């Protein structure tokens, strides 16, 4: 079978971060693959060598750059008064820093992981659609709501929960 190469970075993914999945109106982030050249530049800056010759990883800087280049749009992001925040973009078409800075660090890190994954392996976009898309999250909620409460389930018999007793033999 021949190698199949996807020519476009235009395939986007609407993704709900884990922290938002239980919310009635979750934040939705639309992300895309980053062009390989830009992604390589970010990866090149990931490792740092310090004066004492120790090596460190600048994951926060990497994650920030990945999200800045891979974030296309967002939905259901409001200010403290409940008004929707419409992000402004630079002339290059990326979110201005003020808007990237609004994203909580844990969500930013998760988005960076998603964007980096779909950039490295374009086929992985389907995996993230299966777990983090608005449709998948709605389906997961529906399934969770159809599961009976723990109280209505019968407890297992007491003897089934006890650990088997071991006998000890003395060494001769």
Order of alpha helices (4+ residues) and beta strands (2+ residues): beta-beta-alpha-beta-beta-alpha-beta-alpha-alpha-alpha-alpha-alpha
